[in-house]
Amino acid sequence: MALAAALFISPSPAKFSGSSISFSPRFSSPRLKNSIGIRCISSSADPAKGTLVTERPSISSKSGNWQWRFQDTPINIYYEESTEERSANKKNILMIPSISDVSTVDEWRVVAQDIVAREGNVNWSATIVDWPGLGDSERPLLNYSADVMEHFLVQFMNAVDSPLRNSGEDLVIAGGGHAATIALRAAGKGLIKPSAIAAVAPTWSGPLPIVFGRSSEMESRYGLLRGTLRAPAVGWMMYNVLVSNEKAIESQYKSHVYADPGNVTPSVVKSRYALTKRKGARYAPAAFLTGLLDPVKTRDEFLDLFAKLDGEIPILVVSAKNAPKRSKAEMDALEGAKGVTKFVEVPGALLPQEEYPSTVAEELSKFLQSVSLVSS
């Protein structure tokens, strides 16, 4: 979508480089429509005694919908929960997907189950939630903005009927891309009070503004494109050309979303394509593409979000080694920055938590252990 849209609005299309776009399609896996049990089994072989199998407690996973009311409109929000049957010393982690045309809880599912299955001084439960207008959440015609997304996150964490209502002040947030930055902004305002934040491949600028800037002329072009995408009939036609086709999705994956093009299989492309066919699929992505979901406008504002929480909330930054050049520069600016408790680099591009879930889970686990030791 970013590439085609840039050609649509750019005064100099030939100067555009797809590798510099911050856009995030992702892998898919089957939805968890019912509760399931996953048995985690480890074994060791002893030549004298045969094979000894030790069974660990099971992970229970379930999905559900939470109703968010925004401007008198009820919106069903999809979420998934994973928990381990150990009951002692439990804490919760909220995982939030990166924002994109095909944003989905799928990107965090493997990491969530990995973290929940680990044994340590804390037993973690994980909740993953789809943004309004994206994933399996409902997609009404709203005026999507960073403020709207922040308001949703605050309500999801604080509402008396929220799936997180029993988390207290022990809740950790792990967010990818814009999700991490929106969470940091809300925490800096005192609207949410997580015990720690993990920012994985954090971004703050939408695909078009990061390439073409925010001059008044470009903002006018973005507005025209956004309005066209939201319009009846013609909006769907343009969306089908720019986004909702398998060749465009495959191109996005291979150019800058994953570090290894070999991960872009036909089944992955088809599953992402299916997300673009959901009712209302174009509204939130139109806002993201044109910069309306950007939590800040400059790098200095981005850095200030971290500095404001210095000494108050531990913050892990997970940079991706093969992120697009412009996005990578923003991640690297956080190394040694005020407020950043720990900075690490992992393989991957814009979605390391999905492309390399074991590596991200290992770094996240180390961070969670350190945070738990400090708070205990």
Disulfide bonds with the S-S distance in Angstrom:
none
